[in-house]
């Protein structure tokens, strides 16, 4: 283990100590993040049939809207274990929750009024196996 402090580290420390720049309060940022966590909900639809998933998501959206939730993370999975190839009467793509649930939401007249946007989730929230629903804010 090298115990000698490099010249760069010494210079960085001296610059830091002699600086008049205020130090960023990272706890303040954390407080803002934690405040918004209550406005984000996550739903996992694994194991639901298409009808069950659509009914559940519709019910939850109305509930979350009233509770002033602004963002919903919906986990559908990627459909890689779906057994739709064997049924000729079922579309192998459109029967998957990852495609069908957002389509249901976009076509529901009552939900269109409260849904602001639907987008694919970031990789940290499930990537292509999940999506976000952003709800409008209640006008007070």
FILOVO-731105 format. One record per atom (N, C-alpha, C): residue in three letters; atom name; x, y, z. Coordinates in steps of 0.001 Angstrom, whole numbers. Layout:
ATOM   r  a       X       Y       Z
ATOM ALA CA       X       Y       Z
...
//
This chain:
ATOM   r  a       X       Y       Z
ATOM UNK  N     845   -1178       0
ATOM UNK CA       0       0       0
ATOM UNK  C     891    1241       0
ATOM UNK  N     593    2159    -887
ATOM UNK CA    1361    3388   -1023
ATOM UNK  C     797    4446     -76
ATOM UNK  N    1591    4867     910
ATOM UNK CA    1129    5829    1901
ATOM UNK  C    1537    7252    1559
ATOM UNK  N    2273    7437     485
ATOM UNK CA    2711    8769     102
ATOM UNK  C    1574    9484    -629
ATOM UNK  N    1339   10735    -228
ATOM UNK CA     291   11541    -859
ATOM UNK  C     870   12185   -2108
ATOM UNK  N     131   12040   -3205
ATOM UNK CA     632   12582   -4474
ATOM UNK  C     570   14103   -4476
ATOM UNK  N    1387   14686   -5356
ATOM UNK CA    1395   16147   -5513
ATOM UNK  C      26   16647   -5972
ATOM UNK  N    -644   15885   -6844
ATOM UNK CA   -1983   16280   -7310
ATOM UNK  C   -2979   16325   -6156
ATOM UNK  N   -2913   15319   -5269
ATOM UNK CA   -3819   15298   -4118
ATOM UNK  C   -3540   16461   -3171
ATOM UNK  N   -2288   16771   -2947
ATOM UNK CA   -1929   17896   -2083
ATOM UNK  C   -2443   19199   -2681
ATOM UNK  N   -2259   19377   -3993
ATOM UNK CA   -2737   20591   -4664
ATOM UNK  C   -4269   20678   -4573
ATOM UNK  N   -4960   19564   -4826
ATOM UNK CA   -6430   19559   -4762
ATOM UNK  C   -6904   19918   -3359
ATOM UNK  N   -6234   19379   -2334
ATOM UNK CA   -6613   19677    -953
ATOM UNK  C   -6392   21161    -632
ATOM UNK  N   -5252   21686   -1016
ATOM UNK CA   -4957   23098    -762
ATOM UNK  C   -5937   24018   -1491
ATOM UNK  N   -6277   23662   -2726
ATOM UNK CA   -7266   24443   -3471
ATOM UNK  C   -8621   24420   -2762
ATOM UNK  N   -8997   23246   -2270
ATOM UNK CA  -10276   23090   -1576
ATOM UNK  C  -10313   23917    -290
ATOM UNK  N   -9267   23832     507
ATOM UNK CA   -9213   24520    1799
ATOM UNK  C   -9188   26036    1627
ATOM UNK  N   -8516   26519     606
ATOM UNK CA   -8398   27967     421
ATOM UNK  C   -9544   28569    -398
ATOM UNK  N  -10430   27760    -899
ATOM UNK CA  -11528   28238   -1743
ATOM UNK  C  -12624   28901    -912
ATOM UNK  N  -13240   29927   -1500
ATOM UNK CA  -14375   30594    -861
ATOM UNK  C  -15707   30026   -1366
ATOM UNK  N  -15646   29079   -2301
ATOM UNK CA  -16868   28498   -2851
ATOM UNK  C  -17629   27748   -1766
ATOM UNK  N  -18958   27936   -1722
ATOM UNK CA  -19730   27195    -717
ATOM UNK  C  -19754   25696   -1065
ATOM UNK  N  -19836   24897     -33
ATOM UNK CA  -19893   23451    -221
ATOM UNK  C  -21346   23055    -445
ATOM UNK  N  -21580   22241   -1467
ATOM UNK CA  -22929   21804   -1795
ATOM UNK  C  -23484   20929    -668
ATOM UNK  N  -24720   21212    -282
ATOM UNK CA  -25384   20427     752
ATOM UNK  C  -26081   19239      87
ATOM UNK  N  -25421   18097      66
ATOM UNK CA  -25980   16916    -586
ATOM UNK  C  -27169   16356     172
ATOM UNK  N  -27249   16606    1475
ATOM UNK CA  -28406   16167    2253
ATOM UNK  C  -29674   16879    1795
ATOM UNK  N  -29531   18135    1390
ATOM UNK CA  -30686   18887     906
ATOM UNK  C  -31240   18241    -360
ATOM UNK  N  -30349   17838   -1270
ATOM UNK CA  -30782   17150   -2481
ATOM UNK  C  -31453   15829   -2144
ATOM UNK  N  -30920   15122   -1170
ATOM UNK CA  -31487   13841    -757
ATOM UNK  C  -32888   14031    -192
ATOM UNK  N  -33097   15125     563
ATOM UNK CA  -34425   15423    1099
ATOM UNK  C  -35433   15615     -32
ATOM UNK  N  -35038   16324   -1084
ATOM UNK CA  -35929   16555   -2230
ATOM UNK  C  -36246   15246   -2931
ATOM UNK  N  -35250   14394   -3067
ATOM UNK CA  -35467   13085   -3710
ATOM UNK  C  -36422   12251   -2869
ATOM UNK  N  -36188   12193   -1570
ATOM UNK CA  -37050   11403    -685
ATOM UNK  C  -38479   11927    -655
ATOM UNK  N  -38654   13227    -781
ATOM UNK CA  -39994   13813    -792
ATOM UNK  C  -40774   13317   -2010
ATOM UNK  N  -40082   13170   -3153
ATOM UNK CA  -40749   12730   -4376
ATOM UNK  C  -40966   11231   -4441
ATOM UNK  N  -40263   10456   -3621
ATOM UNK CA  -40435    9003   -3653
ATOM UNK  C  -41873    8630   -3322
ATOM UNK  N  -42514    9371   -2438
ATOM UNK CA  -43909    9110   -2092
ATOM UNK  C  -44859    9349   -3249
ATOM UNK  N  -44387   10036   -4268
ATOM UNK CA  -45226   10324   -5431
ATOM UNK  C  -44976    9359   -6582
ATOM UNK  N  -44196    8323   -6309
ATOM UNK CA  -43909    7311   -7316
ATOM UNK  C  -44378    5962   -6787
ATOM UNK  N  -45124    5237   -7585
ATOM UNK CA  -45592    3908   -7195
ATOM UNK  C  -45122    2897   -8233
ATOM UNK  N  -44968    1667   -7798
ATOM UNK CA  -44512     591   -8675
ATOM UNK  C  -45552    -530   -8661
ATOM UNK  N  -45859   -1058   -9839
ATOM UNK CA  -46820   -2143   -9987
ATOM UNK  C  -46162   -3260  -10780
ATOM UNK  N  -46258   -4475  -10295
ATOM UNK CA  -45709   -5636  -11003
ATOM UNK  C  -46878   -6480  -11506
ATOM UNK  N  -46976   -6624  -12817
ATOM UNK CA  -48090   -7352  -13431
ATOM UNK  C  -47733   -8785  -13825
ATOM UNK  N  -46578   -9271  -13402
ATOM UNK CA  -46220  -10665  -13696
ATOM UNK  C  -47320  -11594  -13173
ATOM UNK  N  -47715  -12542  -13992
ATOM UNK CA  -48698  -13539  -13574
ATOM UNK  C  -50142  -13149  -13837
ATOM UNK  N  -50393  -11912  -14230
ATOM UNK CA  -51755  -11477  -14524
ATOM UNK  C  -52127  -11871  -15945
ATOM UNK  N  -53395  -12214  -16149
ATOM UNK CA  -53887  -12371  -17517
ATOM UNK  C  -54057  -10964  -18081
ATOM UNK  N  -54279  -10863  -19371
ATOM UNK CA  -54442   -9549  -19999
ATOM UNK  C  -55628   -8799  -19400
ATOM UNK  N  -56778   -9472  -19263
ATOM UNK CA  -57960   -8820  -18687
ATOM UNK  C  -57720   -8402  -17241
ATOM UNK  N  -57102   -9269  -16460
ATOM UNK CA  -56806   -8948  -15055
ATOM UNK  C  -55868   -7744  -14966
ATOM UNK  N  -54856   -7745  -15816
ATOM UNK CA  -53871   -6655  -15803
ATOM UNK  C  -54526   -5327  -16173
ATOM UNK  N  -55360   -5339  -17206
ATOM UNK CA  -56026   -4104  -17630
ATOM UNK  C  -56961   -3567  -16545
ATOM UNK  N  -57719   -4465  -15911
ATOM UNK CA  -58627   -4027  -14842
ATOM UNK  C  -57838   -3486  -13653
ATOM UNK  N  -56784   -4183  -13275
ATOM UNK CA  -55973   -3783  -12127
ATOM UNK  C  -55309   -2425  -12371
ATOM UNK  N  -54723   -2260  -13546
ATOM UNK CA  -54009   -1018  -13841
ATOM UNK  C  -54980     159  -13921
ATOM UNK  N  -56145     -59  -14480
ATOM UNK CA  -57150    1005  -14568
ATOM UNK  C  -57582    1441  -13159
ATOM UNK  N  -57878     482  -12316
ATOM UNK CA  -58282     758  -10939
ATOM UNK  C  -57191    1528  -10184
ATOM UNK  N  -55951    1082  -10329
ATOM UNK CA  -54845    1724   -9624
ATOM UNK  C  -54563    3132  -10143
ATOM UNK  N  -54687    3335  -11438
ATOM UNK CA  -54446    4676  -11993
ATOM UNK  C  -55426    5686  -11415
ATOM UNK  N  -56707    5322  -11355
ATOM UNK CA  -57691    6241  -10778
ATOM UNK  C  -57381    6497   -9300
ATOM UNK  N  -57007    5447   -8585
ATOM UNK CA  -56667    5585   -7172
ATOM UNK  C  -55436    6467   -6980
ATOM UNK  N  -54381    6215   -7748
ATOM UNK CA  -53145    6986   -7632
ATOM UNK  C  -53358    8446   -8034
ATOM UNK  N  -54190    8662   -9023
ATOM UNK CA  -54480   10028   -9461
ATOM UNK  C  -55102   10830   -8319
ATOM UNK  N  -56070   10218   -7624
ATOM UNK CA  -56709   10879   -6483
ATOM UNK  C  -55729   11127   -5346
ATOM UNK  N  -54729   10256   -5209
ATOM UNK CA  -53723   10388   -4150
ATOM UNK  C  -52547   11277   -4571
ATOM UNK  N  -52672   11895   -5733
ATOM UNK CA  -51667   12826   -6272
ATOM UNK  C  -50314   12165   -6542
ATOM UNK  N  -50369   10909   -6956
ATOM UNK CA  -49163   10206   -7405
ATOM UNK  C  -48913   10681   -8830
ATOM UNK  N  -47662   11013   -9148
ATOM UNK CA  -47373   11582  -10465
ATOM UNK  C  -46712   10601  -11419
ATOM UNK  N  -46090    9554  -10864
ATOM UNK CA  -45369    8614  -11723
ATOM UNK  C  -45618    7191  -11241
ATOM UNK  N  -45909    6317  -12188
ATOM UNK CA  -46128    4907  -11887
ATOM UNK  C  -45146    4095  -12723
ATOM UNK  N  -44460    3181  -12081
ATOM UNK CA  -43587    2242  -12797
ATOM UNK  C  -44359     940  -12910
ATOM UNK  N  -44617     514  -14141
ATOM UNK CA  -45370    -714  -14377
ATOM UNK  C  -44408   -1766  -14922
ATOM UNK  N  -44296   -2867  -14198
ATOM UNK CA  -43418   -3954  -14618
ATOM UNK  C  -44288   -5037  -15251
ATOM UNK  N  -44021   -5307  -16511
ATOM UNK CA  -44797   -6318  -17235
ATOM UNK  C  -43963   -7546  -17549
ATOM UNK  N  -42664   -7397  -17544
ATOM UNK CA  -41795   -8450  -18037
ATOM UNK  C  -41636   -8284  -19536
ATOM UNK  N  -40734   -9041  -20089
ATOM UNK CA  -40446   -8922  -21527
ATOM UNK  C  -41225   -9915  -22365
ATOM UNK  N  -41926  -10829  -21720
ATOM UNK CA  -42718  -11812  -22447
ATOM UNK  C  -41908  -12965  -22980
ATOM UNK  N  -40693  -13142  -22484
ATOM UNK CA  -39842  -14210  -23013
ATOM UNK  C  -40312  -15593  -22582
ATOM UNK  N  -41098  -15673  -21511
ATOM UNK CA  -41598  -16977  -21058
ATOM UNK  C  -43055  -17185  -21420
ATOM UNK  N  -43592  -16261  -22208
ATOM UNK CA  -44984  -16377  -22626
ATOM UNK  C  -45144  -17570  -23561
ATOM UNK  N  -46275  -18242  -23471
ATOM UNK CA  -46502  -19464  -24238
ATOM UNK  C  -47498  -19214  -25363
ATOM UNK  N  -47393  -18077  -26032
ATOM UNK CA  -48382  -17709  -27046
ATOM UNK  C  -48124  -18299  -28427
ATOM UNK  N  -46915  -18773  -28674
ATOM UNK CA  -46611  -19300  -30013
ATOM UNK  C  -47472  -20501  -30373
ATOM UNK  N  -47927  -21233  -29370
ATOM UNK CA  -48689  -22450  -29631
ATOM UNK  C  -50156  -22183  -29946
ATOM UNK  N  -50644  -20973  -29717
ATOM UNK CA  -52046  -20657  -29960
ATOM UNK  C  -52169  -19809  -31223
ATOM UNK  N  -52745  -20363  -32312
ATOM UNK CA  -52827  -19614  -33578
ATOM UNK  C  -53798  -18440  -33532
ATOM UNK  N  -54654  -18376  -32511
ATOM UNK CA  -55648  -17308  -32410
ATOM UNK  C  -55165  -16127  -31567
ATOM UNK  N  -53942  -16211  -31069
ATOM UNK CA  -53400  -15166  -30217
ATOM UNK  C  -52171  -14566  -30895
ATOM UNK  N  -52143  -13246  -30987
ATOM UNK CA  -50975  -12575  -31540
ATOM UNK  C  -49806  -12761  -30593
ATOM UNK  N  -48682  -13202  -31116
ATOM UNK CA  -47534  -13456  -30239
ATOM UNK  C  -46954  -12163  -29680
ATOM UNK  N  -47176  -11031  -30350
ATOM UNK CA  -46688   -9753  -29832
ATOM UNK  C  -47758   -9005  -29041
ATOM UNK  N  -48929   -8849  -29621
ATOM UNK CA  -49929   -7982  -29013
ATOM UNK  C  -50607   -8580  -27792
ATOM UNK  N  -50481   -9872  -27564
ATOM UNK CA  -51093  -10425  -26367
ATOM UNK  C  -50170  -10287  -25167
ATOM UNK  N  -48918   -9921  -25406
ATOM UNK CA  -47989   -9732  -24311
ATOM UNK  C  -48356   -8468  -23547
ATOM UNK  N  -48258   -8540  -22229
ATOM UNK CA  -48627   -7391  -21397
ATOM UNK  C  -47816   -6153  -21740
ATOM UNK  N  -46553   -6331  -22095
ATOM UNK CA  -45695   -5175  -22378
ATOM UNK  C  -46201   -4347  -23549
ATOM UNK  N  -46959   -4963  -24454
ATOM UNK CA  -47533   -4230  -25588
ATOM UNK  C  -49001   -3884  -25343
ATOM UNK  N  -49732   -4840  -24788
ATOM UNK CA  -51183   -4691  -24682
ATOM UNK  C  -51627   -3706  -23617
ATOM UNK  N  -50976   -3697  -22473
ATOM UNK CA  -51401   -2787  -21398
ATOM UNK  C  -51227   -1319  -21819
ATOM UNK  N  -50060    -913  -22346
ATOM UNK CA  -49958     486  -22795
ATOM UNK  C  -50975     826  -23889
ATOM UNK  N  -51241    -135  -24773
ATOM UNK CA  -52223      85  -25828
ATOM UNK  C  -53617     294  -25225
ATOM UNK  N  -53966    -524  -24246
ATOM UNK CA  -55243    -376  -23542
ATOM UNK  C  -55342    1014  -22903
ATOM UNK  N  -54277    1446  -22249
ATOM UNK CA  -54280    2748  -21576
ATOM UNK  C  -54431    3896  -22563
ATOM UNK  N  -53734    3811  -23679
ATOM UNK CA  -53791    4885  -24687
ATOM UNK  C  -55160    4982  -25347
ATOM UNK  N  -55912    3874  -25363
ATOM UNK CA  -57207    3852  -26035
ATOM UNK  C  -58393    4021  -25097
ATOM UNK  N  -58153    4106  -23816
ATOM UNK CA  -59236    4277  -22851
ATOM UNK  C  -59602    5761  -22748
ATOM UNK  N  -60827    6093  -23103
ATOM UNK CA  -61262    7494  -23074
ATOM UNK  C  -61182    8080  -21671
ATOM UNK  N  -61555    7317  -20661
ATOM UNK CA  -61541    7854  -19298
ATOM UNK  C  -60120    8026  -18766
ATOM UNK  N  -59200    7151  -19183
ATOM UNK CA  -57822    7259  -18709
ATOM UNK  C  -57017    8317  -19464
ATOM UNK  N  -57361    8558  -20716
ATOM UNK CA  -56653    9566  -21513
ATOM UNK  C  -56670   10927  -20836
ATOM UNK  N  -57733   11193  -20085
ATOM UNK CA  -57889   12505  -19443
ATOM UNK  C  -56925   12708  -18289
ATOM UNK  N  -56452   11624  -17687
ATOM UNK CA  -55577   11792  -16521
ATOM UNK  C  -54141   11327  -16767
ATOM UNK  N  -53912   10625  -17886
ATOM UNK CA  -52555   10174  -18208
ATOM UNK  C  -51875   11238  -19065
ATOM UNK  N  -50744   11689  -18579
ATOM UNK CA  -49959   12698  -19304
ATOM UNK  C  -49099   12053  -20384
ATOM UNK  N  -48431   10932  -20025
ATOM UNK CA  -47526   10279  -20976
ATOM UNK  C  -47251    8845  -20533
ATOM UNK  N  -46872    8026  -21491
ATOM UNK CA  -46440    6647  -21240
ATOM UNK  C  -45131    6465  -21991
ATOM UNK  N  -44077    6066  -21278
ATOM UNK CA  -42772    5877  -21903
ATOM UNK  C  -42118    4597  -21398
ATOM UNK  N  -41157    4094  -22162
ATOM UNK CA  -40406    2916  -21721
ATOM UNK  C  -39553    3288  -20512
ATOM UNK  N  -39409    2346  -19611
ATOM UNK CA  -38660    2585  -18373
ATOM UNK  C  -37158    2584  -18615
ATOM UNK  N  -36451    3270  -17739
ATOM UNK CA  -34992    3210  -17731
ATOM UNK  C  -34566    1798  -17349
ATOM UNK  N  -33351    1441  -17694
ATOM UNK CA  -32835     103  -17416
ATOM UNK  C  -32884    -208  -15916
ATOM UNK  N  -32650     783  -15058
ATOM UNK CA  -32657     560  -13603
ATOM UNK  C  -34047     200  -13083
ATOM UNK  N  -35096     550  -13838
ATOM UNK CA  -36467     247  -13433
ATOM UNK  C  -37087    -895  -14221
ATOM UNK  N  -36312   -1564  -15061
ATOM UNK CA  -36841   -2711  -15790
ATOM UNK  C  -36662   -2646  -17291
ATOM UNK  N  -36197   -1519  -17808
ATOM UNK CA  -35918   -1400  -19245
ATOM UNK  C  -37111   -1765  -20108
ATOM UNK  N  -36887   -2623  -21081
ATOM UNK CA  -37961   -2977  -22020
ATOM UNK  C  -39013   -3881  -21391
ATOM UNK  N  -38808   -4310  -20158
ATOM UNK CA  -39806   -5112  -19450
ATOM UNK  C  -40668   -4272  -18522
ATOM UNK  N  -40607   -2959  -18691
ATOM UNK CA  -41383   -2057  -17841
ATOM UNK  C  -41646    -750  -18582
ATOM UNK  N  -42576      22  -18059
ATOM UNK CA  -42827    1338  -18629
ATOM UNK  C  -43306    2286  -17534
ATOM UNK  N  -43219    3566  -17838
ATOM UNK CA  -43672    4596  -16907
ATOM UNK  C  -45007    5135  -17373
ATOM UNK  N  -45837    5458  -16398
ATOM UNK CA  -47064    6211  -16654
ATOM UNK  C  -46922    7499  -15857
ATOM UNK  N  -47028    8621  -16542
ATOM UNK CA  -47004    9919  -15892
ATOM UNK  C  -48434   10451  -15859
ATOM UNK  N  -48888   10792  -14666
ATOM UNK CA  -50270   11273  -14512
ATOM UNK  C  -50291   12787  -14455
ATOM UNK  N  -51384   13361  -14975
ATOM UNK CA  -51587   14799  -14853
ATOM UNK  C  -51783   15153  -13387
ATOM UNK  N  -51535   16377  -13077
ATOM UNK CA  -51774   16843  -11709
ATOM UNK  C  -53235   17259  -11574
ATOM UNK  N  -53794   17031  -10402
ATOM UNK CA  -55163   17439  -10139
ATOM UNK  C  -55191   18962  -10047
ATOM UNK  N  -56118   19573  -10760
ATOM UNK CA  -56264   21027  -10710
ATOM UNK  C  -57082   21378   -9478
ATOM UNK  N  -56458   22191   -8633
ATOM UNK CA  -57141   22548   -7369
ATOM UNK  C  -57703   23938   -7427
//
